[in-house]
């Protein structure tokens, strides 16, 4: 998840549930042994990474306050944050710099960052402490299960998916996070009028994002195609350097059909 926030190898890590194509799972089993179920495709690689002493201390000292344990039950956000406020979920925050900047700029909104990469969790905990960010919490777990079990339908004010792993090779495209089934799940958790914001620096993935989101009937594009970068999404140093070199970045922003309230 190179120390450049939200970019390779700092990609969001999510588990997809499509079964991996395989031969008969019982083919290699011993006679009489139970067949093994096919392993699910993983859209992430869980990298251990190197953790600094500050990140380790943050995990020890701050996780009990700011990391919400995964639970197979709907999360009470008012209890988690100590107030009732709009909630935005970010999927795969990398090292958390942009996440912390957004939470700082929008103190009236509560943010939940979902990430499995432990050094990234530790780094964001440090930023929460340094910025005294009361409106930011973390769930260190697979985001698909978080969405399915911890988030009630029609409740989120927004979802951010910034620079997910593009899985460049064609044979790995099926591992990309933005697929019809997952977008359908995301849309079901958005409140009417809420938004889904995806961003990528890989044009073929941007084209897939636009096509998949456009095909979801409960979502409506806020632009004719790609959206201008919203002011709330920070421009990272790596992104700025890439733009100066002529590299592209594409933002896709859709809203859920219906009226808020």
PyMOL commands that set and color helices and strands:
alter all, ss='L'
color gray80, all
select helices_A, chain A and resi 53-61+63-66+77-81+97-105+118-131+143-150+170-175+180-189+203-215+237-244
alter helices_A, ss='H'
color red, helices_A
select strands_A, chain A and resi 15-19+40-42+87-91+110-114+136-139+156-162+190-200+219-221+250-256
alter strands_A, ss='S'
color yellow, strands_A
deselect
rebuild
show_as cartoon
